[in-house]
Amino acid sequence: MKCNNCGHEVKEKLKYCPICGNPMISIDDSGWEKIEVEEKIFKDVPEDDQDKYDAVEQYNIKKKKEIRKEKGIVAVILTVLFVFIACLFIIPNFWSVYYTFKSPVVSKFIDPDSDIVNLAENNGVIYNNRGKVNSEFKDNLSNMIYIPAGHIGIVVDNDNNLYFINCEDLTTEYIDHAVGYSCSYYGAVLYYIDDGGRLKVNDLANRKSWIHKTNNEVVSAAMSPNSGYLCCEETWYDVNNGQQYKVCIVDKNDNVIYEYTIGDEFYDLLGMSNDGDTVYMCSYSLGRLYCLHDKRLKTIYWSNIYNADQLYLNSEQNKLLFVNNGKVYYHVAGEEECKEVFTGTNCMVYPKANVDIIDNMHFILEEDFDGYVICEQGFGNESKYYWLNEDIKPIPFAKNDIEYTVETVTTDKHGYKFLYTYGSEIHYATLNDGKSGDVTLKDIKDPVLQIVSDNQAVDIWISTAGNKIYHVRGDAIEQIYEHPISDGEDPPELAYDSLTEFLYYTTPDNKLIGVDKEDEVKMLIKGVKGFVQGTEDSGDIIFEFKGGAEYRIIFDKLIRFDDQ
């Protein structure tokens, strides 16, 4: 008989269809279906039919599994492809992350026990060389001034709010809101003008403060490097003479030393001497320089000082050197006017090491300006170079065939020396006992491309067109890197980081390498396109990955750089 479900021909004795399992129905005498329920559904199925059923069922199960597996593989492939495309086109940082993971930073700059605590910041996030991070001023940092050996400083936000900062743990404490502010160089003393025009002084080391006693509004101030004296410029309105100004000199206890009435002209205060007897001032509106010395105000320079782009004060701040309109001038407190040291065109000055720069002012940490180098710039190799001797008179270099130079003069026990290159030759111009000389260190037989040095110009590195890097220390010169020359490859780029005192250089095979002063490799990163910016300023070693993302090196960290 046939199965009434699938139509398969079934033997009469079988109670169930071997193909679909449907019960076979028999009719009794009363017309009702008679069904016997068995304990096992295929109990009475012959072995041949049972095997046939099992084969069909196994085939269906296998086919379903294969279909599910194929769908899963297709889904995985599509998902991976989608993520890869998103990474390439939607996430610009993809290649940067990829290369960073391939070559993690191996350098270690963090020293929890260091006596010197340095700070760096990126987009307002502050870091130190003890591994601490402060994100309190993220995207809201205007300035940061600190004393590395004193472990103290100040942080200024974009609204000119002042905060004390402990450089060791980067904790901060609100001080005040300021209209203008500055710090003494040696004493770690903050002085600022508040919203009410009052001059306030805060000793950061002892956390003591005082307010200058006056009934007038304070508009400008300058403190001596040793924090012993403070000069403030006060203003008031006189019904007969209009707006008036005077200079008041006080000691660190706010005791008035003397006052000097200027009149109706506002002067910028440039510097205050350590003995409290000299104040350099400038009127940018009149283009003049002034010196208040021994309670007398003298005009020491009359012609357009606002064009000066290099202006130096010595460590005592009682001597002045500046470049203006192609001429170099020099002044000593007590003299009637500035003396013309050098006359030329398009002059610039190379200072001795130890220069602290604030805006266009340069404060050197030495008593005088002997050993400075003056360059009268010309075309190509036509520039002329001169030393300043002890009498602040120019002495021509022994040779003037100069192409590349360091940025600062090196001081040693014999006198002064100034590294320069001409063609493939590396030289020292020297000044010993007032006599100009020249020493050839080495002919490296390869054109020089770049020179960088540490802050003291003691360690100097030179890159060449032949993909070589040389390290100069004293009179010794050593090759520390070489790469075979290939067409289309860029030679190494150099950058020095004063925070870690490391030289960083890029290689033609897209690596960024950091070495210490002993030329030991401390960092290696692959996939680097080149430097975006390389300076000696804190945290300004910035490089670009091949994918385009830019990163800044801050101590032991790679921080994504956003140029604001």
C-alpha positions in Angstrom: 0.0 0.0 0.0 1.0 3.6 -0.4 1.8 6.2 2.3 -1.0 8.7 2.4 1.6 11.4 3.2 4.5 11.0 0.7 3.0 8.4 -1.6 5.9 6.0 -1.1 5.0 2.3 -1.7 5.1 0.6 1.7 4.9 -3.1 2.5 1.7 -4.1 4.3 3.3 -5.2 7.5 5.0 -1.9 8.1 3.3 0.4 10.6 5.3 3.5 9.5 6.5 4.9 6.2 10.4 4.3 6.0 10.8 7.6 4.1 8.7 10.2 6.0 7.9 8.3 9.2 4.2 8.8 8.8 2.0 6.1 10.6 0.3 3.7 8.2 -3.4 3.6 8.8 -5.6 0.6 8.9 -9.4 0.7 9.1 -11.3 -1.6 11.6 -14.8 -3.0 11.1 -16.4 0.1 12.7 -14.7 2.5 10.2 -12.3 4.0 12.8 -8.5 4.3 12.3 -6.6 1.8 14.2 -3.1 3.0 15.3 -0.7 1.2 17.4 1.8 3.4 19.1 5.2 1.7 19.3 7.9 2.6 21.8 10.5 3.0 19.0 9.3 4.7 15.8 11.4 2.7 13.4 11.2 -0.5 15.4 9.6 -2.5 12.6 11.4 -0.9 9.7 13.4 -3.4 7.7 17.2 -2.9 7.8 17.4 -2.0 4.1 14.8 0.8 4.3 16.3 2.1 7.5 19.7 2.5 5.9 18.1 4.3 3.0 16.4 6.7 5.4 19.6 7.4 7.3 21.6 8.2 4.2 19.0 10.7 3.0 18.9 12.4 6.4 22.7 12.6 6.8 23.0 14.1 3.3 20.4 16.8 4.2 22.2 17.6 7.4 25.6 17.8 5.7 24.2 20.1 3.0 22.7 22.5 5.5 26.0 22.7 7.4 28.0 23.4 4.2 25.6 26.2 3.4 25.8 27.7 6.8 29.6 27.5 6.7 29.8 29.2 3.3 27.5 32.0 4.5 29.7 32.5 7.6 32.9 32.7 5.5 31.3 35.3 3.2 30.1 37.3 6.2 33.6 37.3 7.8 35.3 38.4 4.5 32.8 41.2 4.0 33.2 42.4 7.6 37.0 42.4 7.4 36.9 44.2 4.1 34.6 46.9 5.5 36.8 47.4 8.6 39.9 47.7 6.4 38.3 50.3 4.1 37.0 52.3 7.1 40.5 52.3 8.6 42.0 53.5 5.4 39.6 56.3 4.5 37.7 57.1 7.7 40.4 56.8 10.4 43.4 58.9 9.3 45.4 57.6 12.3 45.3 54.0 11.1 48.8 53.8 9.6 50.3 55.7 12.6 48.8 53.2 15.0 49.9 50.3 12.8 53.5 51.5 12.6 53.6 52.4 16.3 52.5 48.9 17.3 55.1 47.4 14.9 57.9 49.4 16.5 57.1 50.4 20.1 59.1 53.1 21.9 62.0 51.4 23.5 63.6 54.5 25.1 63.3 55.2 28.8 63.5 58.8 29.9 61.5 58.6 33.1 63.6 58.9 36.3 61.5 59.1 39.5 64.7 60.0 41.5 66.0 62.8 39.2 67.1 66.0 41.0 66.1 68.0 37.9 62.4 68.0 37.1 61.5 69.0 33.5 58.1 69.8 32.2 56.6 69.6 28.7 53.1 70.1 27.4 50.9 69.1 24.5 47.6 70.8 23.9 47.5 71.8 27.6 48.3 68.4 28.9 51.4 68.7 31.2 54.0 65.9 31.5 57.2 65.6 33.6 60.2 63.4 33.5 59.0 61.5 36.6 56.1 59.9 34.6 53.4 62.2 36.0 50.6 63.6 33.7 48.2 66.5 34.4 45.2 67.0 32.1 43.6 69.8 34.1 44.5 72.5 31.5 43.8 70.5 28.3 43.1 72.9 25.5 43.4 75.8 28.0 47.1 76.5 28.6 48.6 79.8 27.7 52.1 79.6 29.3 54.2 77.6 31.7 57.2 78.9 33.6 59.2 76.6 35.9 62.6 76.2 37.7 63.9 72.7 37.0 66.2 72.6 40.0 63.6 74.2 42.3 60.7 71.9 41.3 58.3 74.8 41.3 56.7 77.0 38.7 53.5 78.6 37.4 50.9 77.7 34.9 48.8 80.3 33.1 45.5 79.4 31.4 43.9 81.1 28.4 42.1 83.6 30.6 45.3 84.7 32.4 44.5 82.9 35.6 47.7 82.0 37.5 48.3 78.7 39.2 51.2 77.5 41.3 52.5 74.1 40.1 54.5 71.5 42.0 56.7 70.1 39.2 57.3 66.8 41.1 53.7 65.6 41.2 52.1 68.2 38.9 49.5 69.3 41.5 48.3 72.9 41.1 46.9 75.6 43.3 45.0 78.8 42.1 46.8 82.1 42.8 45.0 85.0 41.1 43.9 86.5 37.9 46.5 88.7 36.2 46.6 91.5 33.7 50.3 91.1 33.2 52.9 88.8 34.9 56.5 87.7 34.9 59.1 85.8 37.0 62.6 86.6 38.2 65.2 84.4 36.7 67.1 83.2 39.7 64.8 83.6 42.7 61.6 81.9 41.4 59.6 84.9 42.3 56.3 85.6 40.5 55.2 89.3 40.2 52.0 90.3 38.5 49.5 93.1 38.1 45.9 92.1 39.2 42.6 93.4 37.8 42.7 96.4 40.2 46.1 97.6 38.9 47.9 96.5 42.1 51.4 94.9 41.9 51.6 91.6 43.8 54.7 89.6 44.5 54.7 85.8 45.3 57.7 83.9 46.5 57.0 80.5 44.9 59.6 78.7 47.1 58.3 79.9 50.4 54.7 80.6 49.2 54.8 84.0 50.8 53.3 87.1 49.0 53.0 90.8 49.5 51.4 93.8 47.7 53.2 96.9 46.7 51.8 99.9 48.7 50.7 102.7 46.4 47.6 104.8 45.6 48.4 104.7 41.9 47.7 102.1 39.2 50.7 100.0 38.3 51.0 99.4 34.5 54.4 97.8 34.2 57.1 96.1 36.3 60.6 94.5 36.1 62.5 92.5 38.8 66.3 92.1 39.1 67.5 88.6 38.3 68.5 88.0 42.0 64.9 89.1 43.1 66.5 91.7 45.4 64.9 94.8 43.7 61.6 95.6 41.9 60.9 98.4 39.6 57.3 99.4 38.9 55.8 102.0 36.6 52.8 103.8 38.2 50.3 106.1 36.5 47.7 108.6 37.7 45.7 111.4 36.2 46.6 115.0 37.0 44.0 117.7 36.3 46.6 120.1 35.0 49.0 117.8 33.1 46.8 114.9 32.2 48.0 111.3 32.5 51.3 111.1 34.3 53.9 108.3 34.9 56.6 107.6 37.4 59.1 104.8 38.2 59.3 103.5 41.8 62.2 101.3 42.9 61.6 99.1 46.0 63.5 96.3 47.7 62.2 92.8 48.4 60.4 94.1 51.5 58.7 96.9 49.6 60.9 99.6 51.1 61.1 102.5 48.6 64.6 103.1 47.4 63.8 106.1 45.2 61.1 107.4 42.8 61.6 109.1 39.4 58.8 111.0 37.6 58.8 110.4 33.9 56.0 112.7 32.7 53.3 112.0 30.2 55.1 109.3 28.2 54.7 105.5 28.9 57.9 103.5 28.9 58.3 99.7 28.6 60.5 98.4 31.4 63.2 96.1 29.9 65.4 95.1 32.8 66.4 95.9 36.4 70.0 95.5 37.6 70.9 93.3 40.6 72.2 96.3 42.6 68.9 98.2 42.1 70.7 101.1 40.5 70.0 100.6 36.8 66.8 100.3 34.8 66.7 99.9 31.0 63.5 101.3 29.4 62.1 101.7 25.9 59.6 103.9 24.2 58.4 102.1 21.2 56.2 105.0 20.2 59.2 107.3 20.0 61.7 104.6 19.0 64.1 105.4 21.8 66.0 103.6 24.5 66.5 105.0 28.0 68.7 104.1 31.0 67.7 105.2 34.5 71.0 105.1 36.4 72.0 106.7 39.7 68.6 108.4 39.8 69.2 110.1 36.4 67.3 109.2 33.2 69.3 109.4 30.0 68.2 108.8 26.3 70.9 106.4 25.1 69.6 105.7 21.6 67.4 107.9 19.5 66.5 106.1 16.2 63.7 103.6 15.7 64.5 101.0 18.3 61.3 99.1 17.4 63.2 97.7 14.4 65.6 95.9 16.7 65.2 92.1 16.4 68.1 91.1 18.7 68.5 92.8 22.1 70.7 91.3 24.9 71.1 92.1 28.6 74.0 90.7 30.6 73.6 88.6 33.8 73.7 91.7 36.0 71.4 93.6 33.6 73.7 96.7 33.7 75.0 96.2 30.1 73.1 96.2 26.8 73.9 94.9 23.3 71.5 95.1 20.3 71.3 95.0 16.5 69.3 97.7 14.7 69.3 98.8 11.0 72.4 96.7 10.2 74.5 98.1 13.1 75.5 96.7 16.4 75.4 98.9 19.5 76.7 98.5 23.1 75.9 100.3 26.3 77.2 100.2 29.9 75.2 101.7 32.7 76.5 105.2 33.5 77.6 106.1 30.0 75.8 108.9 28.2 74.8 106.9 25.1 75.2 103.7 23.1 78.4 103.1 21.3 78.4 101.8 17.7 80.3 98.5 17.7 79.9 97.5 14.1 78.5 99.0 11.0 77.3 96.7 8.2 74.2 95.5 6.4 71.8 92.8 7.5 73.8 91.9 10.6 73.0 89.1 13.1 74.6 88.0 16.4 75.6 84.5 17.5 75.7 84.6 21.3 77.6 82.5 23.8 75.7 79.6 25.4 73.4 80.1 28.4 70.9 82.4 26.8 67.4 82.8 28.2 65.0 84.3 25.7 61.8 86.2 26.5 60.0 87.6 23.5 62.7 89.7 21.7 64.8 90.1 24.8 67.8 87.8 25.4 69.1 87.5 29.0 72.6 86.0 29.0 74.1 84.4 32.1 77.5 85.9 31.7 78.9 89.3 32.7 79.9 90.6 29.3 79.6 90.1 25.6 83.1 89.3 24.6 83.2 86.0 22.6 80.0 86.9 20.7 80.1 86.4 16.9 78.8 89.0 14.5 77.8 88.0 11.0 77.4 90.5 8.2 75.2 88.5 5.9 75.9 88.5 2.1 75.1 86.3 -0.8 76.3 82.7 -0.8 79.7 82.5 0.9 80.2 86.3 0.8 79.1 86.7 4.5 81.7 88.1 6.8 82.2 87.0 10.4 83.8 88.8 13.4 84.6 88.1 17.0 83.9 90.6 19.8 86.9 90.9 22.0 87.1 92.0 25.7 86.9 95.7 24.6 83.8 94.8 22.6 85.6 95.6 19.3 85.2 93.4 16.2 88.0 91.1 15.1 87.7 89.4 11.7 87.7 85.6 11.5 90.9 84.1 10.3 88.9 82.6 7.4 85.6 83.5 6.0 84.8 80.7 3.6 81.7 79.6 5.7 78.6 77.7 4.7 77.0 76.2 7.8 77.5 77.1 11.5 76.3 76.2 14.9 73.8 78.6 16.6 76.0 79.4 19.7 79.6 80.0 20.7 81.4 77.3 22.7 83.4 78.4 25.7 86.4 76.4 26.9 89.4 76.9 29.1 91.4 78.5 26.3 88.8 81.0 25.1 86.0 80.7 22.5 85.4 78.6 19.5 82.7 78.5 16.8 82.1 75.5 14.6 81.5 76.0 10.9 81.8 74.1 7.7 83.0 75.0 4.2 82.3 72.4 1.5 83.3 69.1 3.1 85.7 70.7 5.7 84.8 71.1 9.4 86.5 74.0 11.2 86.6 75.8 14.5 87.1 79.5 14.4 88.8 80.4 17.6 89.4 83.5 19.8 92.2 83.0 22.4 93.8 85.9 24.3 92.2 88.4 21.9 93.6 86.6 18.8 91.5 85.1 16.0 92.5 81.7 14.8 91.2 78.7 12.8 91.5 74.9 13.3 90.5 72.4 10.6 89.0 69.3 12.4 88.6 67.1 9.4 87.8 66.9 5.7 85.0 64.4 5.6 84.9 64.4 1.7 81.2 64.8 1.7 79.1 68.1 1.4 77.5 69.1 4.7 73.7 69.5 4.9 72.8 70.2 8.5 74.3 71.1 11.9 72.6 70.8 15.3 74.0 71.0 18.8 73.1 70.9 22.5 72.5 74.1 24.4 76.1 74.6 25.3 77.4 73.7 21.8 79.6 71.0 23.4 78.0 68.1 21.5 77.5 68.8 17.8 76.1 66.6 15.1 76.5 67.0 11.3 74.6 65.3 8.5 75.9 65.0 4.9 74.6 64.5 1.4 76.2 61.0 1.4 73.7 59.8 4.1 76.3 60.0 6.9 76.1 61.6 10.4 79.1 62.8 12.4 79.4 63.5 16.1 81.8 66.3 17.2 82.8 66.7 20.8 85.8 69.0 21.5 88.4 68.2 18.9 87.2 64.7 18.3 84.9 63.8 15.4 83.4 60.4 14.9 81.0 58.9 12.2 78.0 57.4 13.9 75.7 56.6 11.0 75.9 55.7 7.3 73.3 54.4 4.8 73.9 53.4 1.2 72.9 56.1 -1.3 69.9 55.3 -3.6 68.2 57.4 -6.1 65.1 59.2 -4.8 65.9 58.8 -1.1 66.2 61.7 1.2 69.3 62.1 3.4 69.0 62.1 7.2 67.3 64.9 9.0 68.5 65.9 12.5 66.8 67.4 15.6 68.0 67.8 19.1 65.8 67.6 22.2 67.0 69.5 25.2 64.6 67.7 27.6 66.1 64.3 27.0 69.4 65.5 25.6 69.0 63.1 22.7 69.7 63.5 19.0 66.9 62.3 16.8 67.5 61.5 13.1 65.4 60.1 10.2 66.8 57.5 7.8 66.2 56.9 4.1 64.4 53.6 5.0 61.8 55.5 7.0 63.0 55.0 10.5 63.2 57.5 13.4 66.2 56.9 15.6 67.1 58.5 18.9 70.6 58.3 20.4 72.1 59.7 23.6 75.4 61.6 23.8 77.3 58.4 23.9 75.7 57.5 20.5 73.8 54.6 22.0 70.4 53.9 20.3 67.5 54.6 22.7 64.6 54.8 20.3 63.6 53.3 17.0 60.3 53.8 15.2 59.5 52.5 11.7 57.2 54.0 9.1 58.3 57.6 9.6 58.1 60.1 6.8 60.2 62.8 8.4 60.3 65.7 10.9 57.5 68.3 10.9 59.4 70.4 13.3 62.7 69.9 15.2 63.9 72.5 17.7 65.6 72.7 21.1 62.4 73.9 22.7 60.6 71.7 25.2 58.7 68.9 23.6 59.1 70.2 20.1 60.4 67.1 18.4 57.5 66.4 16.0 57.5 63.9 13.2 55.1 62.6 10.6 54.2 58.9 9.9 53.9 57.8 6.3 50.1 57.8 6.7 50.2 61.5 7.4 49.5 61.6 11.2 51.9 63.8 13.2 53.3 62.8 16.6 55.3 64.7 19.3 58.0 63.0 21.4 57.5 63.9 25.1 59.9 62.0 27.3 58.9 58.3 26.9 55.6 59.0 25.1 54.4 59.5 21.6 51.6 62.1 21.7 49.3 62.8 18.8 50.1 66.4 17.6 47.3 68.8 16.6 48.7 72.0 15.2 46.6 74.8 16.7 
